[in-house]
Amino acid sequence: MLQSTIFWLGLLSSILLRSGQGVLAGETWGMVSICPIHCVCRNLSESLSTLCVNKGLLFVPPNIDRRTVELRLADNYILEVGGADFANMTGLVDLTLSRNTIHALKPLAFVDLESLRSLHLDTNRLTVVGPQDLTGLINLQHLIINNNQLTDVSEDAFDDFLLTLEDLDLSYNNLRRVPWESIQNMASLHTLNLDHNLIDQIAEGSFSELYKLSRLDMTSNRLQTLPPDPLFSRSQIGVVSPTPYNSIISLNFGGNPLHCNCELLWLRRLTREDDMETCATPTHLAGRYFWSIPEEEFTCEPPLITRNTNKLWVLEGQRATLKCRAIGDPEPVIHWVSPDDRIVANSSRIRSYYNGTLDFLVTRARDDGTYTCIAINAAGESTALVDLKIIPLPHRGNDTGERGSGSSNGGTETLVGVLGVTSNSAQIRWKMGRSSMPFLVWMYQIQYNSTADDALIYRILPPTNNSFLLKNLVSGADYSLCVLAIFDDGISSLATTKVLGCIQFSTKEDYAECRSLHAHFLGGTLTVMVGGVVVVTLLVFTVAMMVRHRVCGECRDDANRPGKTNDKHKPSSLPKPKQSPDCSFDVGEITTTTCYSYAKRLSVIWTRRSQSLHGMLVHCASTTSTSSTGSSEQYGHGLTQNYLHAFASNNFSNSNSNSTSNSNSSMTVNPRDLEESVV
């Protein structure tokens, strides 16, 4: 009994000692079918955990068991997440990708993780969270994306888990704005960390529906003011009894350049343990803690309009700009009210800017009236009136041309004329006339349109002009034109418009004209001509060389041809060959007397030469002694001319000829027959 007890105790102690040494890489506990290399897989209480922490991984292992519940891939070098990395892992609850080098999340990377509760992406290199990067996480409760390089988070990035998310950490990024619309709908949110970013504004009412929020950290941002919210009242000590739906909230706004005025008086009145906010402005409060400043010093100044447009006269159709400037603490917001008591809104024709400028891109007659500039801030408001006067233009009717044309039929003087009409221009002249008003003209206006375009075109000219050149007209079109004078009537301060006259004219047709090619000649044409001259020169030179070669070749052929040889010169200078019964030749003589001819003749020569080499020799025969003697002389003459035309041998015989005996003593060679056999 004692020995068995000692045995079992020793076995148990050895097991405990081995388990205390830790889990080796690649070791599996329990029944695990697949475990990635260098990872540790544990199957405890029907929950599979895959631990691949600090293994130097460059990507998510592809052979992870799809039944994994907890997957830890922290402290590696994973660059990208997506594709089939987490496909079919519907039972995964906890995913840790912290401290990697992930720079992008592929869309729908987590679409199969419907059971995921916690996602850690902190300490990576993410710059953007797209609208589909977190799609499919319908049960997500904890999202940690701090310590990245985020500059933008899509408004739709959190849509799948707005009602389930409890913790959201976006701290230590480069965010200038966050999706406030999505945050407003996170009804289960407990903790919101937005500290150490570049946020400079909080949307009003962003936290009004977050009843479960217990911690809000916006430390070290660029906030200058904070909108009051009923939620912040829960941060006071002893005011609210903590409940699951009404807990005490922890607020942190320290490290922001807050402007201490009446807008932040609500924050000063909160009694909190973590009130570490300080003032950045105004100057006399800079650097002081909120709790150390009396409430009386959190003051505001009502707006004061310092500069505005009093009255503006503008011609109908022209641009008009109304300006209004105001100061105050906080900076006032400026609105414009139209003459019919409506807030002026932005449109395609009217622009209202934050600096108090109201811009009419194109004025109309109905824009005439008195506009009100209203400057508003937390301390009050201030108003100013601005008059906008629109000078209406006489819109030409059907009878305008007849009424103001100044035709001589009615005895009236012609005041408007057109000179020098071309296909695209016309010179317009006008004069005031004898019965014109004795008042000072402010400006002239020309308005015209054509049959090609119904748009009415305006031209404003100074009063010193009496002519104007219209340019860029349409060729072959009919134009209707009127000249108007704008002047002061001397009775009221309003401007008066008088039509001096109207006229109609037609532009000339624009026909294609012959234009000089001088400019083009110096360009591509000259280059083509020079190239043509060069090509022609090369062709002439080539033809000349070919002709010269042909002539020289014929001269050599004529000089070396036996039939053309002058017997008076060369027979005496050449040694007379021996008369031999055998036909022979001297290689030296053949070499020195080689004749060059054309390619065709040379081809024939080499063909017959090859036939000779194959034994197909020329048959030489003579039937008479006279012919034999003549043949001998011709043969000697052929040798005298250094030509070889045939070979003969003592063994050559012809059974069909009657001159068998004479063939051994002499041979007749016909130079004409052997002429083409020259080598």
LOMARFI-528960 format. One record per residue (C-alpha): y, z, x; chain. Coordinates in steps of 0.05 Angstrom, whole numbers, plus 5000, padded with zeros to 4 digits. Last residue first. Layout:
{node {Y Z X} "A"} ...
***
This chain:
{node {5608 2641 5731} "A"} {node {5609 2568 5711} "A"} {node {5558 2547 5659} "A"} {node {5608 2513 5613} "A"} {node {5618 2455 5660} "A"} {node {5544 2442 5671} "A"} {node {5536 2384 5623} "A"} {node {5602 2354 5645} "A"} {node {5584 2364 5718} "A"} {node {5519 2324 5710} "A"} {node {5469 2344 5763} "A"} {node {5418 2294 5789} "A"} {node {5365 2323 5835} "A"} {node {5333 2292 5896} "A"} {node {5269 2293 5936} "A"} {node {5222 2334 5893} "A"} {node {5248 2304 5827} "A"} {node {5233 2233 5851} "A"} {node {5158 2242 5847} "A"} {node {5160 2267 5776} "A"} {node {5204 2210 5751} "A"} {node {5160 2187 5692} "A"} {node {5177 2246 5650} "A"} {node {5131 2283 5599} "A"} {node {5099 2327 5653} "A"} {node {5164 2355 5677} "A"} {node {5163 2392 5742} "A"} {node {5198 2452 5774} "A"} {node {5161 2477 5835} "A"} {node {5214 2453 5885} "A"} {node {5266 2493 5849} "A"} {node {5331 2476 5815} "A"} {node {5391 2517 5795} "A"} {node {5451 2493 5755} "A"} {node {5526 2489 5749} "A"} {node {5554 2517 5813} "A"} {node {5626 2502 5827} "A"} {node {5660 2505 5893} "A"} {node {5698 2439 5885} "A"} {node {5660 2411 5945} "A"} {node {5597 2436 5912} "A"} {node {5611 2394 5852} "A"} {node {5627 2334 5897} "A"} {node {5561 2343 5931} "A"} {node {5527 2343 5864} "A"} {node {5567 2283 5842} "A"} {node {5548 2247 5906} "A"} {node {5475 2265 5896} "A"} {node {5478 2244 5824} "A"} {node {5507 2178 5844} "A"} {node {5450 2166 5893} "A"} {node {5400 2186 5840} "A"} {node {5435 2142 5789} "A"} {node {5429 2086 5836} "A"} {node {5358 2105 5851} "A"} {node {5341 2101 5778} "A"} {node {5311 2148 5726} "A"} {node {5345 2213 5745} "A"} {node {5328 2281 5718} "A"} {node {5361 2351 5718} "A"} {node {5334 2402 5670} "A"} {node {5382 2460 5663} "A"} {node {5350 2527 5674} "A"} {node {5325 2576 5621} "A"} {node {5296 2625 5669} "A"} {node {5322 2689 5640} "A"} {node {5379 2689 5690} "A"} {node {5400 2621 5664} "A"} {node {5403 2647 5592} "A"} {node {5445 2705 5616} "A"} {node {5492 2657 5649} "A"} {node {5495 2617 5585} "A"} {node {5518 2678 5547} "A"} {node {5565 2701 5602} "A"} {node {5600 2634 5602} "A"} {node {5605 2631 5526} "A"} {node {5637 2700 5524} "A"} {node {5686 2681 5579} "A"} {node {5707 2620 5539} "A"} {node {5721 2663 5478} "A"} {node {5756 2718 5517} "A"} {node {5803 2670 5550} "A"} {node {5796 2645 5622} "A"} {node {5787 2673 5690} "A"} {node {5755 2631 5745} "A"} {node {5716 2659 5802} "A"} {node {5725 2616 5865} "A"} {node {5720 2670 5918} "A"} {node {5658 2700 5889} "A"} {node {5622 2635 5879} "A"} {node {5637 2614 5951} "A"} {node {5610 2679 5978} "A"} {node {5547 2674 5935} "A"} {node {5529 2605 5965} "A"} {node {5485 2563 5920} "A"} {node {5418 2527 5922} "A"} {node {5385 2467 5888} "A"} {node {5324 2447 5930} "A"} {node {5314 2378 5958} "A"} {node {5369 2393 6007} "A"} {node {5430 2355 6024} "A"} {node {5473 2405 6061} "A"} {node {5541 2422 6034} "A"} {node {5603 2388 6057} "A"} {node {5653 2438 6084} "A"} {node {5716 2443 6044} "A"} {node {5784 2419 6069} "A"} {node {5771 2345 6063} "A"} {node {5744 2349 5992} "A"} {node {5804 2391 5970} "A"} {node {5863 2345 5976} "A"} {node {5848 2274 5957} "A"} {node {5795 2291 5906} "A"} {node {5845 2322 5859} "A"} {node {5805 2368 5812} "A"} {node {5811 2355 5737} "A"} {node {5737 2341 5724} "A"} {node {5715 2399 5765} "A"} {node {5757 2451 5726} "A"} {node {5789 2503 5772} "A"} {node {5861 2479 5765} "A"} {node {5856 2466 5692} "A"} {node {5826 2534 5677} "A"} {node {5878 2569 5720} "A"} {node {5934 2534 5685} "A"} {node {5903 2550 5617} "A"} {node {5902 2624 5635} "A"} {node {5974 2623 5659} "A"} {node {5996 2592 5593} "A"} {node {5957 2643 5551} "A"} {node {5983 2702 5591} "A"} {node {6054 2678 5584} "A"} {node {6045 2668 5509} "A"} {node {6016 2739 5502} "A"} {node {6072 2769 5544} "A"} {node {6124 2735 5502} "A"} {node {6091 2758 5437} "A"} {node {6091 2830 5461} "A"} {node {6164 2827 5483} "A"} {node {6184 2797 5416} "A"} {node {6146 2851 5379} "A"} {node {6177 2907 5421} "A"} {node {6246 2880 5409} "A"} {node {6233 2875 5334} "A"} {node {6210 2948 5332} "A"} {node {6272 2972 5370} "A"} {node {6319 2932 5325} "A"} {node {6285 2960 5263} "A"} {node {6293 3032 5289} "A"} {node {6366 3020 5300} "A"} {node {6373 2992 5229} "A"} {node {6335 3050 5197} "A"} {node {6379 3101 5233} "A"} {node {6442 3065 5212} "A"} {node {6419 3066 5140} "A"} {node {6402 3141 5142} "A"} {node {6471 3165 5161} "A"} {node {6530 3126 5186} "A"} {node {6517 3074 5132} "A"} {node {6517 3128 5080} "A"} {node {6590 3144 5091} "A"} {node {6608 3071 5094} "A"} {node {6568 3054 5032} "A"} {node {6629 3042 4992} "A"} {node {6623 3053 4918} "A"} {node {6612 3003 4863} "A"} {node {6631 3037 4799} "A"} {node {6587 3064 4743} "A"} {node {6625 3065 4679} "A"} {node {6659 3128 4651} "A"} {node {6688 3108 4584} "A"} {node {6761 3126 4577} "A"} {node {6787 3189 4544} "A"} {node {6814 3188 4474} "A"} {node {6880 3216 4448} "A"} {node {6907 3257 4391} "A"} {node {6973 3292 4389} "A"} {node {7003 3357 4364} "A"} {node {7074 3383 4366} "A"} {node {7121 3439 4385} "A"} {node {7083 3490 4342} "A"} {node {7124 3554 4340} "A"} {node {7099 3625 4352} "A"} {node {7142 3686 4343} "A"} {node {7132 3751 4381} "A"} {node {7147 3818 4348} "A"} {node {7202 3863 4371} "A"} {node {7244 3845 4311} "A"} {node {7306 3804 4301} "A"} {node {7313 3766 4366} "A"} {node {7257 3717 4349} "A"} {node {7223 3729 4416} "A"} {node {7184 3669 4440} "A"} {node {7115 3636 4440} "A"} {node {7116 3559 4444} "A"} {node {7056 3519 4420} "A"} {node {7027 3453 4444} "A"} {node {6972 3420 4403} "A"} {node {6914 3376 4424} "A"} {node {6860 3335 4388} "A"} {node {6812 3298 4433} "A"} {node {6767 3238 4421} "A"} {node {6710 3228 4471} "A"} {node {6691 3171 4517} "A"} {node {6688 3214 4579} "A"} {node {6687 3289 4570} "A"} {node {6745 3325 4601} "A"} {node {6740 3364 4666} "A"} {node {6815 3365 4677} "A"} {node {6877 3372 4634} "A"} {node {6940 3364 4675} "A"} {node {7000 3403 4648} "A"} {node {7072 3387 4635} "A"} {node {7135 3424 4615} "A"} {node {7126 3486 4657} "A"} {node {7180 3540 4667} "A"} {node {7156 3580 4607} "A"} {node {7091 3599 4642} "A"} {node {7026 3568 4616} "A"} {node {6968 3595 4575} "A"} {node {6910 3546 4563} "A"} {node {6864 3553 4503} "A"} {node {6800 3515 4486} "A"} {node {6774 3509 4415} "A"} {node {6699 3499 4412} "A"} {node {6678 3440 4369} "A"} {node {6648 3402 4427} "A"} {node {6636 3327 4435} "A"} {node {6689 3310 4383} "A"} {node {6740 3345 4426} "A"} {node {6781 3409 4426} "A"} {node {6851 3429 4444} "A"} {node {6898 3488 4450} "A"} {node {6958 3490 4496} "A"} {node {7001 3552 4499} "A"} {node {7070 3561 4525} "A"} {node {7101 3626 4547} "A"} {node {7158 3675 4536} "A"} {node {7210 3626 4509} "A"} {node {7280 3655 4506} "A"} {node {7316 3641 4441} "A"} {node {7361 3584 4421} "A"} {node {7310 3556 4373} "A"} {node {7296 3482 4378} "A"} {node {7337 3430 4342} "A"} {node {7350 3387 4404} "A"} {node {7278 3383 4428} "A"} {node {7234 3433 4465} "A"} {node {7198 3385 4510} "A"} {node {7126 3365 4522} "A"} {node {7082 3330 4573} "A"} {node {7006 3326 4578} "A"} {node {6970 3289 4635} "A"} {node {6898 3272 4619} "A"} {node {6832 3280 4656} "A"} {node {6758 3261 4655} "A"} {node {6753 3186 4637} "A"} {node {6827 3174 4651} "A"} {node {6889 3185 4609} "A"} {node {6953 3177 4650} "A"} {node {7003 3202 4599} "A"} {node {7001 3244 4537} "A"} {node {7061 3262 4495} "A"} {node {7090 3321 4457} "A"} {node {7161 3327 4430} "A"} {node {7170 3261 4393} "A"} {node {7234 3265 4354} "A"} {node {7232 3260 4279} "A"} {node {7251 3198 4240} "A"} {node {7191 3202 4195} "A"} {node {7158 3142 4227} "A"} {node {7177 3165 4296} "A"} {node {7117 3210 4302} "A"} {node {7128 3283 4323} "A"} {node {7055 3300 4318} "A"} {node {7070 3367 4287} "A"} {node {7056 3354 4214} "A"} {node {7009 3296 4222} "A"} {node {6965 3331 4273} "A"} {node {6966 3396 4236} "A"} {node {6944 3365 4170} "A"} {node {6870 3382 4177} "A"} {node {6883 3453 4199} "A"} {node {6902 3480 4267} "A"} {node {6896 3555 4273} "A"} {node {6964 3583 4290} "A"} {node {6949 3638 4340} "A"} {node {6957 3710 4322} "A"} {node {6991 3758 4372} "A"} {node {6946 3820 4371} "A"} {node {6982 3886 4378} "A"} {node {6942 3946 4402} "A"} {node {6977 4012 4393} "A"} {node {6949 4073 4429} "A"} {node {6951 4143 4400} "A"} {node {6931 4206 4439} "A"} {node {6885 4264 4424} "A"} {node {6863 4331 4456} "A"} {node {6802 4374 4445} "A"} {node {6778 4445 4454} "A"} {node {6748 4493 4505} "A"} {node {6677 4465 4506} "A"} {node {6703 4395 4520} "A"} {node {6734 4338 4479} "A"} {node {6783 4281 4494} "A"} {node {6801 4238 4434} "A"} {node {6836 4170 4442} "A"} {node {6861 4142 4376} "A"} {node {6871 4068 4364} "A"} {node {6929 4039 4325} "A"} {node {6923 3968 4297} "A"} {node {6904 3896 4311} "A"} {node {6830 3884 4323} "A"} {node {6828 3842 4259} "A"} {node {6864 3785 4294} "A"} {node {6810 3779 4346} "A"} {node {6806 3799 4419} "A"} {node {6753 3775 4468} "A"} {node {6727 3822 4522} "A"} {node {6758 3883 4488} "A"} {node {6752 3940 4538} "A"} {node {6761 4014 4521} "A"} {node {6768 4056 4584} "A"} {node {6759 4132 4579} "A"} {node {6720 4144 4644} "A"} {node {6655 4144 4605} "A"} {node {6664 4071 4586} "A"} {node {6671 4036 4518} "A"} {node {6655 3962 4517} "A"} {node {6673 3914 4461} "A"} {node {6650 3842 4450} "A"} {node {6574 3848 4457} "A"} {node {6577 3916 4425} "A"} {node {6591 3988 4445} "A"} {node {6613 4035 4391} "A"} {node {6684 4052 4368} "A"} {node {6681 4115 4326} "A"} {node {6708 4098 4257} "A"} {node {6774 4118 4226} "A"} {node {6795 4047 4202} "A"} {node {6845 4040 4260} "A"} {node {6787 4051 4309} "A"} {node {6770 4118 4340} "A"} {node {6757 4122 4415} "A"} {node {6717 4177 4449} "A"} {node {6729 4215 4514} "A"} {node {6685 4270 4542} "A"} {node {6722 4326 4577} "A"} {node {6706 4352 4646} "A"} {node {6690 4426 4639} "A"} {node {6743 4447 4653} "A"} {node {6797 4397 4635} "A"} {node {6829 4331 4654} "A"} {node {6842 4268 4613} "A"} {node {6851 4193 4624} "A"} {node {6858 4140 4570} "A"} {node {6859 4065 4581} "A"} {node {6860 4006 4533} "A"} {node {6839 3938 4560} "A"} {node {6851 3872 4524} "A"} {node {6822 3804 4539} "A"} {node {6849 3741 4507} "A"} {node {6827 3708 4442} "A"} {node {6890 3727 4404} "A"} {node {6947 3739 4451} "A"} {node {6957 3809 4476} "A"} {node {7011 3862 4467} "A"} {node {6992 3932 4488} "A"} {node {7027 3996 4468} "A"} {node {7021 4067 4496} "A"} {node {6963 4062 4545} "A"} {node {6941 4130 4569} "A"} {node {6952 4180 4624} "A"} {node {6947 4256 4630} "A"} {node {6907 4274 4568} "A"} {node {6895 4349 4573} "A"} {node {6828 4379 4558} "A"} {node {6820 4454 4546} "A"} {node {6807 4497 4607} "A"} {node {6744 4540 4612} "A"} {node {6732 4612 4634} "A"} {node {6675 4652 4665} "A"} {node {6722 4701 4697} "A"} {node {6724 4746 4636} "A"} {node {6649 4756 4641} "A"} {node {6657 4796 4704} "A"} {node {6623 4768 4766} "A"} {node {6571 4810 4804} "A"} {node {6512 4792 4758} "A"} {node {6524 4718 4770} "A"} {node {6520 4724 4845} "A"} {node {6580 4702 4887} "A"} {node {6578 4643 4935} "A"} {node {6637 4605 4905} "A"} {node {6677 4644 4853} "A"} {node {6748 4630 4879} "A"} {node {6728 4558 4894} "A"} {node {6704 4540 4825} "A"} {node {6648 4524 4839} "A"} {node {6583 4539 4876} "A"} {node {6564 4601 4837} "A"} {node {6501 4641 4851} "A"} {node {6436 4651 4812} "A"} {node {6390 4707 4833} "A"} {node {6377 4736 4764} "A"} {node {6303 4754 4772} "A"} {node {6303 4821 4737} "A"} {node {6340 4796 4676} "A"} {node {6395 4818 4630} "A"} {node {6423 4754 4600} "A"} {node {6499 4755 4593} "A"} {node {6511 4712 4654} "A"} {node {6465 4658 4627} "A"} {node {6504 4655 4562} "A"} {node {6569 4651 4601} "A"} {node {6545 4587 4633} "A"} {node {6588 4540 4590} "A"} {node {6648 4587 4599} "A"} {node {6654 4569 4672} "A"} {node {6612 4579 4735} "A"} {node {6594 4511 4763} "A"} {node {6523 4517 4789} "A"} {node {6504 4485 4855} "A"} {node {6430 4503 4846} "A"} {node {6392 4549 4893} "A"} {node {6373 4598 4839} "A"} {node {6354 4574 4769} "A"} {node {6292 4616 4758} "A"} {node {6274 4639 4688} "A"} {node {6214 4683 4670} "A"} {node {6199 4684 4596} "A"} {node {6177 4744 4556} "A"} {node {6125 4723 4506} "A"} {node {6134 4702 4434} "A"} {node {6071 4666 4412} "A"} {node {6020 4709 4448} "A"} {node {6066 4770 4436} "A"} {node {6116 4805 4481} "A"} {node {6167 4849 4446} "A"} {node {6234 4816 4454} "A"} {node {6299 4852 4473} "A"} {node {6272 4901 4524} "A"} {node {6288 4858 4585} "A"} {node {6322 4792 4569} "A"} {node {6282 4728 4583} "A"} {node {6269 4716 4510} "A"} {node {6341 4694 4501} "A"} {node {6325 4632 4542} "A"} {node {6286 4602 4485} "A"} {node {6347 4599 4441} "A"} {node {6375 4545 4488} "A"} {node {6441 4538 4523} "A"} {node {6452 4475 4564} "A"} {node {6454 4488 4638} "A"} {node {6508 4466 4685} "A"} {node {6515 4443 4757} "A"} {node {6441 4428 4769} "A"} {node {6424 4396 4835} "A"} {node {6355 4427 4847} "A"} {node {6334 4487 4887} "A"} {node {6299 4531 4836} "A"} {node {6279 4502 4769} "A"} {node {6222 4550 4753} "A"} {node {6206 4562 4680} "A"} {node {6152 4614 4665} "A"} {node {6126 4641 4598} "A"} {node {6128 4580 4554} "A"} {node {6087 4592 4491} "A"} {node {6143 4575 4442} "A"} {node {6160 4509 4475} "A"} {node {6196 4477 4416} "A"} {node {6268 4491 4440} "A"} {node {6253 4475 4512} "A"} {node {6284 4405 4520} "A"} {node {6338 4419 4468} "A"} {node {6394 4390 4510} "A"} {node {6368 4346 4566} "A"} {node {6371 4380 4633} "A"} {node {6413 4347 4687} "A"} {node {6418 4343 4763} "A"} {node {6344 4341 4782} "A"} {node {6335 4328 4856} "A"} {node {6271 4368 4866} "A"} {node {6254 4435 4896} "A"} {node {6232 4470 4832} "A"} {node {6203 4436 4771} "A"} {node {6148 4486 4755} "A"} {node {6130 4493 4681} "A"} {node {6082 4547 4661} "A"} {node {6055 4563 4592} "A"} {node {6053 4496 4556} "A"} {node {6014 4495 4491} "A"} {node {6067 4459 4449} "A"} {node {6078 4404 4501} "A"} {node {6123 4361 4455} "A"} {node {6189 4376 4489} "A"} {node {6157 4359 4557} "A"} {node {6144 4288 4533} "A"} {node {6217 4275 4515} "A"} {node {6239 4309 4579} "A"} {node {6203 4258 4622} "A"} {node {6231 4282 4689} "A"} {node {6295 4262 4725} "A"} {node {6318 4259 4796} "A"} {node {6248 4271 4823} "A"} {node {6239 4275 4898} "A"} {node {6180 4323 4900} "A"} {node {6169 4396 4917} "A"} {node {6151 4419 4847} "A"} {node {6117 4378 4794} "A"} {node {6070 4434 4768} "A"} {node {6048 4431 4696} "A"} {node {6005 4487 4667} "A"} {node {5981 4492 4594} "A"} {node {5967 4420 4574} "A"} {node {5927 4414 4509} "A"} {node {5978 4385 4459} "A"} {node {6010 4334 4506} "A"} {node {5943 4313 4536} "A"} {node {5937 4238 4523} "A"} {node {6012 4223 4524} "A"} {node {6025 4252 4593} "A"} {node {6041 4187 4632} "A"} {node {6079 4156 4574} "A"} {node {6149 4173 4598} "A"} {node {6130 4150 4667} "A"} {node {6141 4196 4726} "A"} {node {6188 4170 4781} "A"} {node {6207 4191 4851} "A"} {node {6145 4228 4871} "A"} {node {6135 4243 4944} "A"} {node {6081 4296 4938} "A"} {node {6081 4371 4946} "A"} {node {6066 4387 4873} "A"} {node {6019 4347 4828} "A"} {node {5981 4403 4793} "A"} {node {5957 4388 4722} "A"} {node {5921 4445 4686} "A"} {node {5898 4439 4614} "A"} {node {5867 4369 4608} "A"} {node {5826 4358 4546} "A"} {node {5845 4285 4530} "A"} {node {5844 4263 4602} "A"} {node {5832 4190 4585} "A"} {node {5896 4160 4613} "A"} {node {5924 4194 4674} "A"} {node {5946 4132 4714} "A"} {node {5960 4092 4650} "A"} {node {6036 4101 4644} "A"} {node {6047 4103 4719} "A"} {node {6056 4164 4764} "A"} {node {6097 4141 4824} "A"} {node {6107 4164 4896} "A"} {node {6040 4197 4912} "A"} {node {6031 4219 4983} "A"} {node {5986 4279 4977} "A"} {node {5996 4354 4978} "A"} {node {5977 4368 4906} "A"} {node {5930 4325 4864} "A"} {node {5892 4381 4829} "A"} {node {5863 4364 4761} "A"} {node {5836 4419 4716} "A"} {node {5803 4415 4647} "A"} {node {5763 4350 4652} "A"} {node {5717 4339 4593} "A"} {node {5740 4268 4577} "A"} {node {5734 4246 4649} "A"} {node {5716 4173 4633} "A"} {node {5787 4145 4637} "A"} {node {5803 4180 4702} "A"} {node {5822 4119 4745} "A"} {node {5849 4083 4683} "A"} {node {5905 4053 4724} "A"} {node {5896 4061 4799} "A"} {node {5926 4123 4830} "A"} {node {5967 4111 4893} "A"} {node {5985 4142 4959} "A"} {node {5926 4189 4968} "A"} {node {5929 4220 5038} "A"} {node {5888 4283 5023} "A"} {node {5910 4355 5016} "A"} {node {5885 4366 4945} "A"} {node {5836 4322 4908} "A"} {node {5803 4377 4866} "A"} {node {5767 4359 4801} "A"} {node {5743 4413 4753} "A"} {node {5708 4398 4687} "A"} {node {5664 4338 4700} "A"} {node {5615 4327 4643} "A"} {node {5636 4255 4626} "A"} {node {5624 4231 4697} "A"} {node {5608 4160 4673} "A"} {node {5655 4128 4724} "A"} {node {5690 4176 4773} "A"} {node {5699 4131 4833} "A"} {node {5686 4067 4793} "A"} {node {5756 4038 4801} "A"} {node {5806 4090 4820} "A"} {node {5830 4136 4875} "A"} {node {5864 4114 4939} "A"} {node {5874 4138 5010} "A"} {node {5822 4193 5019} "A"} {node {5832 4229 5085} "A"} {node {5799 4295 5071} "A"} {node {5823 4366 5059} "A"} {node {5801 4370 4986} "A"} {node {5743 4332 4954} "A"} {node {5717 4387 4908} "A"} {node {5677 4365 4848} "A"} {node {5656 4415 4794} "A"} {node {5613 4394 4735} "A"} {node {5570 4342 4769} "A"} {node {5523 4304 4722} "A"} {node {5543 4237 4752} "A"} {node {5512 4258 4818} "A"} {node {5557 4231 4872} "A"} {node {5531 4168 4906} "A"} {node {5596 4130 4914} "A"} {node {5630 4182 4959} "A"} {node {5705 4182 4945} "A"} {node {5741 4148 5003} "A"} {node {5762 4162 5074} "A"} {node {5721 4226 5081} "A"} {node {5734 4271 5141} "A"} {node {5688 4326 5115} "A"} {node {5742 4378 5099} "A"} {node {5715 4397 5031} "A"} {node {5657 4357 5001} "A"} {node {5630 4409 4952} "A"} {node {5590 4382 4894} "A"} {node {5577 4434 4839} "A"} {node {5523 4427 4786} "A"} {node {5523 4477 4729} "A"} {node {5456 4495 4697} "A"} {node {5465 4567 4720} "A"} {node {5471 4546 4793} "A"} {node {5458 4476 4820} "A"} {node {5495 4472 4885} "A"} {node {5509 4410 4925} "A"} {node {5539 4412 4995} "A"} {node {5567 4350 5026} "A"} {node {5558 4316 5094} "A"} {node {5517 4261 5061} "A"} {node {5525 4255 4986} "A"} {node {5476 4295 4942} "A"} {node {5429 4262 4893} "A"} {node {5371 4292 4852} "A"} {node {5392 4364 4852} "A"} {node {5341 4417 4830} "A"} {node {5364 4482 4861} "A"} {node {5408 4489 4921} "A"} {node {5422 4429 4964} "A"} {node {5438 4426 5038} "A"} {node {5477 4365 5063} "A"} {node {5521 4406 5108} "A"} {node {5493 4476 5119} "A"} {node {5504 4534 5071} "A"} {node {5523 4601 5101} "A"} {node {5490 4649 5151} "A"} {node {5484 4701 5096} "A"} {node {5430 4663 5061} "A"} {node {5387 4666 5123} "A"} {node {5396 4741 5129} "A"} {node {5380 4752 5056} "A"} {node {5315 4712 5062} "A"} {node {5295 4750 5123} "A"} {node {5309 4816 5088} "A"} {node {5265 4796 5029} "A"} {node {5207 4777 5074} "A"} {node {5213 4842 5113} "A"} {node {5214 4883 5049} "A"} {node {5153 4846 5023} "A"} {node {5113 4860 5086} "A"} {node {5134 4933 5091} "A"} {node {5110 4944 5019} "A"} {node {5044 4909 5034} "A"} {node {5033 4953 5094} "A"} {node {5049 5017 5056} "A"} {node {5000 5000 5000} "A"} 
***
